[in-house]
Amino acid sequence: MQNRPSALKILNTREKKDLFKEIKEQYGIDKSILDKYEYLERSDKVWLTTRCALSKDLDDLKMEGIGILFARRSATLKLTTNAIQLFGKHATKNILALNQQDTQNYLRGLDLENITTEDKFTSSYVIIKSENDFLGCAIYKDNRLKNQLPKQRRIKKF
């Protein structure tokens, strides 16, 4: 592979294996779905890109990342809205389905209270789903959802 900006690192096989394991444990997304792509990391951000994109001569470009922002690392791994919309259909864990009213409030960017579910979540980050659509991510704690939908993705009027 060609040289990349010093702070942007292509994940090696072991690092990808660890990333896939964390995603499998947290969201149930299988490695076979994720292994088709390459992953790069800078500080707490992980990008998803294609092998083809990494073969291009990009040395003269100033960039933050290559591809789409896939996840952020903190105490746990948080998939981005883009990643959830692309891969949410493959998730089997930590998925919260909202009714129509809660979906509209979520898409407005509101935090939601009194969310009851029989599901047991293994992570505070949950994937938000409405019918067949995977919308994004939220933090679920004590029957409350802390909205994590980016401001530019919010809908003001329905």
C-alpha positions in Angstrom: 0.0 0.0 0.0 1.1 3.5 -0.6 1.9 6.0 2.1 -1.1 7.8 3.7 -1.2 10.8 6.0 0.7 9.8 9.1 -2.2 9.9 11.4 -4.5 7.9 9.1 -3.7 4.2 9.5 -4.9 1.2 7.5 -6.1 -1.5 9.8 -4.1 -4.7 9.6 -5.6 -8.2 9.7 -5.4 -8.5 13.5 -6.9 -5.0 14.0 -9.8 -5.8 11.5 -10.4 -9.1 13.3 -10.7 -7.2 16.6 -13.0 -4.6 15.1 -15.2 -7.3 13.5 -15.4 -9.1 16.9 -16.5 -6.0 18.7 -19.2 -5.3 16.0 -20.4 -8.9 16.2 -20.6 -8.8 20.0 -22.3 -5.4 20.1 -24.6 -5.6 17.0 -24.6 -9.2 15.8 -23.3 -8.2 12.3 -21.3 -11.0 10.9 -17.7 -10.7 9.7 -18.6 -12.0 6.2 -20.6 -8.8 5.7 -17.8 -6.5 6.8 -14.8 -8.3 5.3 -15.4 -7.0 1.8 -14.0 -3.6 2.8 -10.9 -1.9 4.1 -10.8 0.1 7.3 -8.7 3.1 8.3 -8.3 4.7 11.7 -7.3 8.1 13.0 -7.6 8.7 16.7 -11.1 7.6 17.7 -12.6 7.5 14.2 -12.8 4.5 11.8 -13.4 4.9 8.1 -14.8 2.2 5.7 -13.5 2.3 2.1 -12.8 0.0 -0.8 -9.6 -1.7 -1.7 -9.7 0.2 -5.0 -9.8 3.5 -3.3 -6.6 2.6 -1.4 -4.8 1.8 -4.7 -5.1 5.4 -6.0 -2.4 7.9 -5.6 -3.8 10.2 -3.0 -0.6 11.5 -1.4 -1.0 15.1 -2.6 -4.5 15.5 -1.2 -5.3 16.8 2.2 -8.1 14.8 3.7 -9.5 13.7 7.0 -10.3 10.2 5.8 -11.0 8.0 2.8 -14.5 6.6 2.3 -17.3 7.0 4.8 -17.0 7.6 8.5 -18.0 4.1 9.9 -17.6 4.3 13.6 -16.3 6.2 16.6 -14.5 4.6 19.5 -15.2 5.6 23.1 -16.0 3.2 26.0 -17.8 1.2 23.4 -17.9 1.3 19.6 -20.6 3.5 18.1 -21.5 2.9 14.5 -22.3 6.1 12.6 -25.7 6.8 11.0 -24.2 6.0 7.6 -22.9 2.6 8.9 -26.3 1.8 10.5 -28.2 2.7 7.3 -25.8 0.5 5.2 -25.4 -2.5 7.6 -28.4 -2.3 10.0 -30.3 -4.9 8.1 -27.6 -7.4 9.0 -27.7 -6.6 12.7 -29.3 -9.1 15.1 -28.6 -7.4 18.5 -29.3 -4.1 20.3 -32.0 -3.1 17.8 -34.9 -1.0 19.1 -38.0 -0.7 16.9 -40.0 2.5 17.3 -43.7 3.1 16.7 -44.7 5.9 14.2 -45.0 8.7 16.8 -41.6 7.9 18.4 -40.0 7.6 15.0 -41.2 11.1 14.0 -39.9 12.5 17.3 -36.6 10.6 16.9 -36.2 12.0 13.3 -36.9 15.5 14.7 -33.9 15.0 17.0 -35.8 14.7 20.2 -34.8 12.5 23.1 -37.5 10.0 24.0 -38.8 9.0 27.4 -40.9 6.1 28.7 -39.6 3.8 26.0 -40.5 0.3 27.1 -39.3 -2.9 25.5 -38.9 -6.5 26.4 -35.6 -6.6 24.6 -32.4 -6.9 26.7 -29.7 -4.7 25.4 -26.0 -5.6 25.8 -24.8 -2.1 25.0 -26.0 1.4 25.8 -25.8 2.1 22.1 -28.8 0.8 20.2 -29.7 0.7 16.5 -33.0 2.6 15.9 -35.4 0.9 13.5 -38.8 1.9 12.1 -40.6 -0.8 10.2 -37.9 -1.9 7.6 -35.8 1.3 7.9 -32.7 1.6 9.9 -32.5 5.2 11.0 -29.5 5.6 13.2 -28.2 5.2 16.8 -29.3 6.3 20.2 -28.2 5.7 23.8 -30.7 3.6 25.7 -30.8 3.8 29.5 -33.6 3.6 32.1 -36.3 3.6 29.4 -34.9 6.7 27.9 -33.4 7.3 24.4 -30.7 10.0 24.0 -30.9 10.9 20.4 -27.6 10.6 18.4 -29.0 11.6 15.0 -26.8 14.2 13.4 -28.4 17.7 13.2 -28.1 17.7 9.4 -30.2 14.5 9.2 -33.0 15.7 11.3 -36.5 16.5 9.9 -38.3 19.5 11.1 -41.7 19.0 9.5 -43.7 15.9 8.5 
